[in-house]
Amino acid sequence: MPEVGQPFPDFSLPNQDGETVKLSDLRGKRVILFAYPKAGTSGCTTQACGFRDAFPRIEAADSVVLGISPDAPKDNKKWQIDENLPYDLLSDEDHSHLEAWGAWGEKSMYGNTYEGVIRSHWIIDENGILQDEQIKISPADSIAKGLKALGL
């Protein structure tokens, strides 16, 4: 699991267009990477649209937004279009990265227990160092704390 103050593990994952996004290619920019359970659901849309609405300020601060979920690229593409999201949505279909980063685990809803994405975010500085980590966070808090960690 990544630790604050340490390098965030590099990754290469497909975005909504099937193109590979590699963290190390983003050196020189700060990155807010947020994990969401499922494209198009209400909490995920709140989180994604919050970052969308703040995107001009984030971009002006020389920062990048990336979303990540186990959704297939085509599902992320549909959601990106539907919600006019101006940033990449990454597919971790086998959830291996989400697991390694502590954002996959046991959840419960309506009395049922299952494994899935634990809503989270990470702030990675321009040198690839993890600056902030929020595991198991609400959509609204993810937006507020993510922007605060970026100094916005």
C-alpha positions as CSV (number, residue, x, y, z in Angstrom):
1,M,0.0,0.0,0.0
2,P,1.4,3.5,-0.8
3,E,2.6,5.6,2.0
4,V,2.5,9.4,2.3
5,G,5.9,10.8,1.6
6,Q,7.0,7.8,-0.5
7,P,6.8,7.4,-4.3
8,F,3.4,6.3,-5.6
9,P,3.7,3.1,-7.6
10,D,3.8,3.7,-11.3
11,F,1.0,2.3,-13.3
12,S,-0.1,1.9,-16.9
13,L,-3.9,1.6,-17.4
14,P,-6.3,2.0,-20.3
15,N,-8.4,5.1,-20.3
16,Q,-12.0,5.5,-21.7
17,D,-10.6,5.5,-25.2
18,G,-8.4,2.4,-24.8
19,E,-5.3,4.5,-24.7
20,T,-2.6,3.8,-22.1
21,V,-2.1,6.3,-19.3
22,K,1.1,6.0,-17.4
23,L,1.7,7.8,-14.1
24,S,5.4,8.4,-14.8
25,D,4.4,10.3,-18.0
26,L,2.7,12.9,-15.9
27,R,5.8,13.9,-13.9
28,G,6.0,17.6,-13.6
29,K,2.3,17.9,-12.8
30,R,0.4,17.1,-9.6
31,V,-2.2,14.4,-9.9
32,I,-5.5,13.8,-8.1
33,L,-6.4,10.2,-8.6
34,F,-9.8,9.2,-7.3
35,A,-11.3,5.7,-7.0
36,Y,-15.0,5.3,-7.6
37,P,-17.1,2.2,-7.4
38,K,-19.2,2.4,-10.6
39,A,-19.6,4.8,-13.5
40,G,-23.0,6.5,-13.7
41,T,-24.1,5.8,-10.1
42,S,-25.2,8.7,-7.9
43,G,-22.3,9.0,-5.5
44,C,-19.8,8.5,-8.2
45,T,-21.4,11.1,-10.3
46,T,-21.3,13.6,-7.4
47,Q,-17.6,12.9,-7.0
48,A,-16.7,13.0,-10.7
49,C,-18.8,16.2,-11.4
50,G,-17.3,17.9,-8.4
51,F,-13.9,17.5,-9.9
52,R,-15.3,18.4,-13.3
53,D,-16.7,21.7,-11.9
54,A,-13.3,22.5,-10.3
55,F,-11.3,21.4,-13.3
56,P,-10.5,24.9,-14.6
57,R,-8.9,25.7,-11.2
58,I,-7.2,22.3,-11.0
59,E,-5.8,22.7,-14.5
60,A,-4.6,26.3,-13.8
61,A,-2.7,24.9,-10.8
62,D,-0.8,22.6,-13.3
63,S,-2.5,19.5,-12.0
64,V,-4.3,16.5,-13.5
65,V,-7.4,14.6,-12.5
66,L,-7.7,10.9,-13.1
67,G,-10.6,8.7,-12.1
68,I,-10.2,4.9,-11.7
69,S,-12.6,2.1,-11.3
70,P,-13.1,-1.6,-12.4
71,D,-15.5,-0.4,-15.1
72,A,-14.6,-1.3,-18.7
73,P,-13.3,1.5,-20.9
74,K,-16.6,1.6,-22.9
75,D,-18.6,2.2,-19.8
76,N,-16.3,4.9,-18.7
77,K,-16.5,6.5,-22.1
78,K,-20.3,6.6,-22.0
79,W,-20.2,8.2,-18.5
80,Q,-17.5,10.7,-19.6
81,I,-19.7,11.8,-22.5
82,D,-23.0,11.8,-20.4
83,E,-21.4,14.0,-17.6
84,N,-19.0,16.0,-19.8
85,L,-16.0,14.9,-17.8
86,P,-12.8,16.7,-19.1
87,Y,-10.3,14.2,-17.7
88,D,-9.3,10.5,-18.2
89,L,-11.2,7.6,-16.5
90,L,-9.0,4.6,-16.0
91,S,-10.0,1.0,-16.1
92,D,-8.6,-1.4,-13.5
93,E,-10.9,-4.3,-14.5
94,D,-9.1,-6.9,-12.4
95,H,-8.9,-4.4,-9.6
96,S,-5.3,-5.3,-8.9
97,H,-4.2,-1.7,-8.6
98,L,-7.2,-0.8,-6.4
99,E,-6.4,-3.7,-4.1
100,A,-2.7,-2.8,-3.9
101,W,-3.6,0.8,-3.0
102,G,-6.0,-0.2,-0.2
103,A,-9.1,0.8,-2.2
104,W,-10.7,-2.6,-2.6
105,G,-12.3,-4.6,0.2
106,E,-15.4,-5.8,2.0
107,K,-18.4,-3.6,1.8
108,S,-22.0,-4.0,2.9
109,M,-25.3,-2.6,1.5
110,Y,-28.8,-3.5,2.5
111,G,-27.6,-6.3,4.7
112,N,-25.5,-7.9,1.9
113,T,-21.7,-8.2,2.2
114,Y,-19.6,-8.1,-1.0
115,E,-16.1,-6.9,-2.2
116,G,-15.8,-3.7,-4.2
117,V,-14.2,-0.4,-4.6
118,I,-13.7,1.7,-1.4
119,R,-14.1,5.3,-2.5
120,S,-10.7,7.0,-2.1
121,H,-8.3,9.5,-3.5
122,W,-4.6,10.1,-3.6
123,I,-2.7,13.4,-4.3
124,I,0.6,12.8,-6.0
125,D,3.1,15.6,-6.4
126,E,5.0,16.6,-9.5
127,N,7.8,14.2,-8.6
128,G,5.6,11.2,-8.1
129,I,5.5,11.4,-4.3
130,L,2.3,10.6,-2.5
131,Q,1.3,13.8,-0.6
132,D,-2.2,12.8,0.7
133,E,-4.3,9.7,0.8
134,Q,-8.0,9.4,1.8
135,I,-9.4,5.9,1.9
136,K,-13.1,5.4,2.5
137,I,-14.2,9.0,2.0
138,S,-17.6,10.4,1.0
139,P,-18.0,12.0,-2.5
140,A,-18.4,15.5,-1.0
141,D,-15.4,15.1,1.3
142,S,-13.3,13.7,-1.5
143,I,-13.9,16.9,-3.5
144,A,-13.3,19.3,-0.6
145,K,-10.2,17.5,0.8
146,G,-8.8,16.8,-2.6
147,L,-9.0,20.5,-3.6
148,K,-7.6,21.6,-0.2
149,A,-4.6,19.2,-0.6
150,L,-3.9,20.8,-3.9
151,G,-4.0,24.2,-2.2
152,L,-7.2,25.2,-4.0
